Amino acid sequence: MTPHRSLRSLALLAGLGAGLAAVAAVTTPAAACRVPRPDPRYSMDVLVDGKPLALYTQGTTRYVEALKGREYAIRLTNRTGERVAVALAVDGLNSIDARHTSARDAQKWILDPWQTVTLSGWQTSQGTARRFVFTSESKSYGAWLGRTNDLGVITAAFFREVRRADVTPPAVSAPAPRSERMRESDGAVEGGTARAFGDSKAAAKDELAATGIGREIEHRVERISFDEEDAPASTVSVRYEYREALVRLGVIPAGDDALARRERARGFENSGYSPDPFRD
């Protein structure tokens, strides 16, 4: 198996975690990939303002609530003593080159042993990325590219490195944290020019969450070598929807809906007097 050329990140996005990210460019023919059960040693979190969104589970599907118009980031964690390659797809599009491929053939981020990296956007050049942002289907990056079959899902496939008996593994040391370096881009838009839809179809699509391509930030990368196994060790997938859709799907009880809460609101209660925090 020929080692792949990979990319190593020189700056962590969102200033979270310690260490450097990396990405693998796969050029070998695709192999039949099983879809393994999630392994707790490898994890993916969706972050808004640096905090992970709450997870909801229905059957075998995991959901998070998308927050309309908000930027978000994706945190990848490797809790093993070995390097791993991570294929990360947002709305079915690779976060590095926006291609739709198998996980095996996808370009990948490389995580060192015990490393956590936070990726805040689509890698648009060797030195820049554009932020992930929750938007509507009609304004999504996928709609701008004409690829809308897989909107609303984020998937990470973790591949272990092929072990070589003649190679002595290097000593592992904790990498130093790196801060985020960001700059505003002139004329940055949320989702580019969307494809035209009829009024009723556009209105329906505006009710559903997707990911747009937002403002530009600095995120430098470099090529490294990585030889990955043919099948992923773990695959983690999360669906994201706006609250209204989660209620309709039964993921969040209707009683938790903001409109239902407002319907239960009352102006007065028979409670006597205002409570005094300075009295027992």
CORZIGI-V357698 format. One record per residue. SS is DSSP state (@ for helix, = for strand, . for the rest). PSI is psi in degrees with one decimal (999 if undefined). Layout:
ss=[SS;SS]
psi=[PSI;PSI]
//
This chain:
ss=[.;.;.;=;=;=;=;=;=;.;.;.;@;@;@;.;.;.;.;.;.;=;=;=;=;.;.;.;.;.;.;.;.;.;.;.;.;.;.;.;.;=;=;=;=;=;=;=;.;.;=;=;.;.;.;=;=;=;.;.;=;=;=;=;=;.;.;.;.;.;=;=;=;=;=;=;=;=;.;.;.;.;.;=;=;=;=;=;=;=;.;.;=;=;.;.;.;.;.;.;.;.;.;.;.;.;.;=;=;=;=;.;.;.;.;=;=;=;=;.;=;=;=;.;.;.;.;=;=;=;=;=;=;=;=;=;@;@;@;.;@;@;@;@;@;.;.;.;.;.;.;.;=;=;=;=;=;=;=;=;=;.;.;.;.;.;.;.;.;.;.;.;.;.;.;.;.;.;.;.;.;=;.;.;.;.;.;.;.;.;.;.;.;.;.;.;.;.;@;@;@;@;@;@;@;@;.;.;=;=;=;=;=;=;=;=;=;=;.;.;=;=;=;=;=;=;.;=;.;.;.;.;.;=;=;=;=;=;=;=;=;.;@;@;@;@;@;@;@;.;.;.;.;@;@;@;.;@;@;@;@;@;@;.;.;.;.;.;.;.;.;.;.;.;.;.;.;.;.;.]
psi=[127.9;130.9;142.8;150.0;136.6;170.1;134.2;134.4;139.8;-7.9;129.6;135.6;151.1;1.6;22.0;147.7;179.6;139.9;-175.3;147.1;168.4;163.5;139.4;132.0;112.7;128.5;-3.8;159.1;149.8;144.3;158.3;120.3;126.2;161.2;99.1;160.7;150.5;137.4;124.6;-13.3;-16.0;131.5;159.9;131.6;145.6;123.9;140.4;124.8;34.9;-0.3;136.7;138.9;145.5;141.7;136.3;141.5;132.6;112.4;-124.4;3.9;135.1;138.1;151.9;154.7;116.9;143.3;109.8;126.4;-0.4;143.6;150.0;168.3;165.4;123.4;124.7;134.7;133.0;108.4;41.8;169.6;17.0;153.3;150.2;154.1;134.6;117.8;118.5;116.9;131.6;122.0;32.9;4.2;131.7;134.1;-9.5;-47.1;3.3;17.8;156.8;106.9;-178.1;160.6;-36.6;-39.2;-5.1;148.6;147.7;150.8;138.6;125.1;131.7;169.7;135.8;27.4;145.6;131.4;149.6;120.6;124.1;-4.5;-178.2;130.5;112.3;-10.5;-177.3;-19.2;-0.4;156.5;163.2;135.5;143.0;136.3;135.3;127.0;-165.4;166.7;-42.5;-23.1;11.8;160.9;-38.1;-40.6;-40.0;-35.0;-9.2;26.0;95.1;13.0;-20.5;33.3;144.8;15.7;140.2;127.4;135.5;126.2;121.3;123.1;131.6;158.1;142.2;129.9;138.1;124.5;-26.7;5.3;124.9;122.6;138.7;157.6;143.8;128.4;150.8;123.0;154.1;144.7;148.7;143.4;159.6;139.4;116.9;150.7;145.7;144.5;131.7;128.7;18.2;137.2;160.9;-44.8;13.0;-164.2;116.3;155.7;151.2;134.6;160.9;159.5;-47.9;-39.7;-41.2;-40.7;-41.4;-41.0;-29.5;-14.3;-13.1;146.2;145.7;179.4;127.7;175.0;115.2;-144.2;155.2;138.7;159.2;128.9;94.8;145.1;160.8;157.7;137.4;177.6;143.2;132.1;106.7;158.8;163.3;-29.9;147.6;147.8;-25.8;144.0;127.5;128.3;139.3;129.8;142.1;137.5;157.0;160.9;-43.1;-40.7;-38.2;-35.9;-45.1;-33.1;-11.0;9.8;-40.1;129.2;144.4;-28.6;-17.4;-3.3;140.4;-39.6;-40.0;-37.5;-41.2;-31.3;-26.3;-4.7;141.7;149.3;-34.2;150.4;154.8;61.4;0.7;-106.9;166.1;135.4;141.8;113.8;-13.0;3.7;144.7;999]
//
